[in-house]
Amino acid sequence: MTNHFIVNTAAFQNKKTAVEQVKYVKVAQNLGFEAIEIRSELLNGSKQELQDIAQIAKTNKYKVYYSVGDVLFNKQQLNSKLSVYLEQMHELGATHLKMNLGEFNPTNDGWYQELKGILDGSFKLYIEDNQTPIESDLYQTKAFLEQGSSLGIKYCFDIANWSWLATDVYTAAEALADEIDKNTHKNTAEAKESVSETTNKKRWFLGVDDGVGYGEPATIISGVILIPIMVLIACILPGNKTLPIVDLISLPFMVESIVALTRGNILKVIANGIVWFSLGLYASSWLGSFYTGAVSHYSVALPAGIVLITSFNLMARPLNALVFAAFVSQNPLLIGLVVLIYLALLFALRRYRPQIWQYLSKMADKNRGYSGSDEKITY
């Protein structure tokens, strides 16, 4: 099989400067790529830019593909902006249009005839996964490709994006193998070869202790930096009664969730840690009497000068402290309230998992300098 290499203009993007895509048509050709893929989000919005790109490509007999950073289906209907994207594609002289699927309803077949009239044979339509679960659901994607198979729609498999979605990349590759265009794999030389390596093998999902994240650079660095900071804060925080000593070594463990949410942004980990664990100092001080009472109950003598003992590791996390306080109070109303809140949150998680995942992904993207879902990470 002959491989065809196409370069996306995002490859030329510099974070400090915008990409003038027209400048890179000839560059891509000189580098040996068979076509250049123009990105809609990197266009300046003028028709002149589209015409300039088309003219240079035509002069140099070079192929142009058009990648639109939008969905084909919006709220289960064909995107109303599709006609705009088609006009831009024709202005570019492109022969391929690529979009994300979006919210597709497999039970609604009204789209078929409408899309059939649009696909006039002058271009090929490709669907690509993105990093939003609700827009790249495997079941919906497979159903769409099967229903639209007679229309010649193909799939561009971005292996990296599947790491953001709820489906394992190998499961996705196996399910979509028949619809994948071998010339449009991204971040993989041959997706089907990846599938064959795992076919008919049992898969094991192993739960591991959070200690495996202890040595991750952002985790260990931010955790170690927080050690002297939290000791200082403990000494000057008004009303605080807790001086963390033994549990200080646990700070890298304690920041792991913050590291995940901030995508390893060390400054944000430290800033969040200062606020969160300062509240935790108050929480552990408040619950110190319970710990001390439990120790005294078993006739354990406290060292001289020690009035209260507590667990900074467990109680310096305010939410943990609130749940702990509800149960040690032995108040049925408080315990019942905690259980009800837990069940409500569990229901919300199961019911709105894709939306929650999408929100967390968008918020995490912002921590890497992206402004939201319109500026997703690209590979």
N, C-alpha and C positions, 0 to 999 in steps of 0.2 A: 504494500500500500504506500502511495506517495503522500508524504506529509506536506501540508501547505501552512505557511507561517504568516500570520496577520498581526500587525502591531496596533495596539490601542494607543491613542494620543495621550492617555494618562501616563504612559511610560515616559513622556517628555516633560511631565508637569513638575514644576519647581514650586515648593510651598510659598516662596517669597514673591513669585511672579506668575501671572496668568499665562496660560498656553495660547499662543496665536496659532491655531491648528493649521492654517493655510501654509505656514512656514515649514511644516514638517511632512508635507506630502512628498516632496522631492527627496527629503532626508530619508524617509521610510523606504522609498524605492532604492536609493543608493545603498542602504544597509542590507538590501537583499530580500525584504519582505514582499510578499506577493500582493498585499493590499493594506490599506490603512483604514482603521476604524475610527470614525469621527464621533465624539461624544457630545450629546445635546447640551449637557450642563456646562460645557466649556466653550460653547458658542457665545458670541457677543450679542446675538439677537437680531442682527441685520441680515437682510436678504443678500446684500452685496458680498458678505463673507461666504455665504453658501455658493454663490455664483463664482467667486474667485477660486474656491477649493475645486469646484467642478471643472473650471477652465484649465487649471494646472493639471488635474488628473487626466483630462481628455487630451491635452497637449502631449503628455508623457505616456499616454495609453496605459493608465494605472487604475486599478480597481478601488472603489470606495465603498465601505460598509458604514451603516449608520446605527449607532447605539443610543437608544433613548432611555434616559433614567426615569422612566415612568411605567405605570402598569397598563396592561392591555384591558383589564377589567377593573372598573371602579364601582364599588358597591353592587357587584354582581351584574353590571351592565358594561357593554363596550365603552371604553373611555371616550368621552365627548371630544377630547383633544386629538383623537387618532387622525382625523382629517388634516390637522395642522402638521402632525409629524410626517404624514405621507407627503404633504406638499414640500416640507423641508427635505425629505429624502429624495424626491424627484429633482428639486433644485440642485442638490449635491451630485446628482447623476449616480446615486448609489443603487446597488443591485440587491442589497440585503438590509433588512430592518430588524433590529433586535430590541425586545422589550421584556419587562418582567410580567409574570402572569397576573398577579393581583388577586382579588376576591372573586374566584370563579365558582359558580353554582352548577354542579354536574346535572342537576335536575331541570335546569332551564336551558332549553335548546333553541331559544329564539335568536341567539347570536349567530348560529351556523349560517343561515341564509345571508345575513347582513355581511358577515366576514367573507363569505364566498363571493359576493359581489365586489368586494374590495380587492381580493387576491386575483388580479387580472392576468397574472403570468409575467408581469414586467419586473417583479422582484420576489425575493424569498423572505418569509417571515420566520424569525427564530424567537424562542422563548428561553430566558435565562433565569436561574435562581438568583435571588438576592439574599440579604441578611435578615429579612423580616419574615418570621414564621407564617403570619397570616397571608402573606403575598406569595409564598413559595411552598405551600403545603404539598407534601408528596402525593397524597391521595388526590387532591384537586388537580395537580399537575399531570399525573398519569391519566386521569379521566379526561382532561382537556385534550391531551395529545392523542388519545385513542379516538375520541369523538371527532377530532379534526384531522385525522390521519389522511383522509381522502383529499384534504386541501393542501397537502404537501408541507404542513408546518413541521419544523424540526426543533430540536432542543440543544441549547448550548450549555454544557455541564461545567459549572464553575465549582471545582472540588473544594476550594478554600471556603466558599460561602456556606457550605453544608455544615461546617464546624459551628456556625451560629444558629443552626436550626435544630429542631427537635429530633430529626432523623439521622441515623448513622450514615456516613457518606457511602459506605459499601452497600448498604441496603438500598439507598437511593440509586446508586449506579446500576445495581442489578435490576431494580424495578423499571428504570427508564432506558435500559441498554438498547432496546430496539428503536427508540426514538432519537437517540443521541447522534448528532452529525459528527462523524469522526474528524472532520476538519475544523470543528469549533470547540474542542475541549480547551478548557482554561486551567492552568496550573497542574496539568497532568499530560503525559505523553499519550497515554491510551487508557481510557477509563475502564474499558472492558477487561483489560489485563488485570486491573485491580480487583475486579469482581471475581475473576477466575481463581485468584489466589485465596479467596475466602469461601467460595462455593462448597457446599456440603461439609463445612467444618462447624463444629459446635463453638458457640461464642460464650465467653465467660465475662461477667461483669463483676469486678472486684471492688469492694469497699475498702478504702485505705484510711489510716489515721491521718489527721491533719498535720502530723509531724513531717509528712513528705513535702509540705510547702515551706517548712522552716528555713531551708537553705536557699529559697528563691531570692534573688538579689534585692528586689524592692522590699520584700518582707523582712529580711534580716537587717537591712540597712535602716529602714524606718523604725523597726522595733528597737534596735540598739540605740538609735538617736533619742527615742522617746524615754529611755531609762533615766538619764539624768534630768530630763525635762520634768518627768512625773514626780521625781523625788523633790525637785525644787518647788513644783506646784503644791505638793503635799505639805510642804513647810510653810507656805505663805497663804494658802487658800483659807479664807475666813470660815470658821465653824467646822473645818475638817478635823477628824480625830484619827485618820488612818495614815500610817507611814509604811508604804509597801517596801518589803525587804526581800524575802524569799521569792515572792511571786514576780519580781521584776524580770527575771529571766524568761518569764512566760509572755512578755509583751510581744515578741515576734509571732507567737501563736495567736495572740488576742487581736492582732491587726490583720490577720489573713483575709477576713471578709471585707474589710475596708480596702485592702489592696486589690481585691477582685473588682469591687465596685468602681474604683478609681483607675482601673487599668494600669496599676503599677506606678501611678504618679506619686512619687515619694513626698513631694511637698504637700499634696492634698492628703496623703495618708497621715502625715504628721499633724497637719492642721485639724483634721477630723478626729484623730486620736487624742489630741489635747482637750478638745471640747468633750468628747464622749467619755474619756477616762476621768476627767475632772468631775463630771456628773457621777461617775462610778465611785470616786472617792467619797462623795457624800452618801451614796447608796451603801457602800461597805461600812462606813461609820455608823449609819443608821441601824444596820443589822448586826453590828458588832456585839451587842448585848446578847443576841440569840446564840451566836457562836461561843461567847464566853460562858454563858449559862450551860451550854451543852458540855463544854470541857469541865466545868466545875462539878457538874452532875456525876461525872465519873472520877472525881477526886484527883484530878490532875492539877498539880501545883503550877501556878503561873510564875514566870521569872520575876525577880524583884523589879519594881518600877513599871511593870506592865499592868495597865488597868483593863484594857479590852483586847481581844484578839478577833480577827476576821479573815476572810478569804478575798484578797484583792483579785485573784484570778477569776473566781466565780461571780463575786458580787459587784465588781467594778464595771459590770455591764448592766446598765439601768433596767433593760427589759427583763433580764434574768432576775434582778433584784425584786422587781415588782411581782413576778410570778412566785418567787420564793416567799416573799412577805405575805402574799395571799394565803398560801398553804400553811405557813407556820402560825398564822393568826387563828387558824381553826374555825374561822367564820364561814358558815355554809354559803352565805350570800356572796362573799368575795371569791370563794373557791368556785361556786357555780358560775359567776361572771367570767372568770378566767376560762373555764371549760367552754362556755358559750362563745366567747371571743375566738377561741381556738377553732371551734367547729365552723364558725362563720368564715374565718380566714381560710380554712381548709376548703370549704365549699367554693369560695371566691377563686382560690388558686386553681381548682379543678375546672371550674366553669369558664374562667377568663384567662387560662394559661397563655394562649398565644398573645393576647393583648398585654398581659403583664410582662411577658418575655420581650415583646416589641418595645415597651416603655423602658425596661431596664437596659436593653441594647442601645436605645437612643440616648439615654442618660450616660451610659458608659462611653459611647462615641464622643460625647461632649468633653469628656475628660481627656480625650486625645486630640482636642482642638477642632472637633467637628461640630457644626451648629445644629445637628439633628438629622432627622430621617431623610432630608433632601440632600445630605452630603455624607452618604454612607462611605465606609472604607471600601476602596476598590483594590483589586489585585491584578 
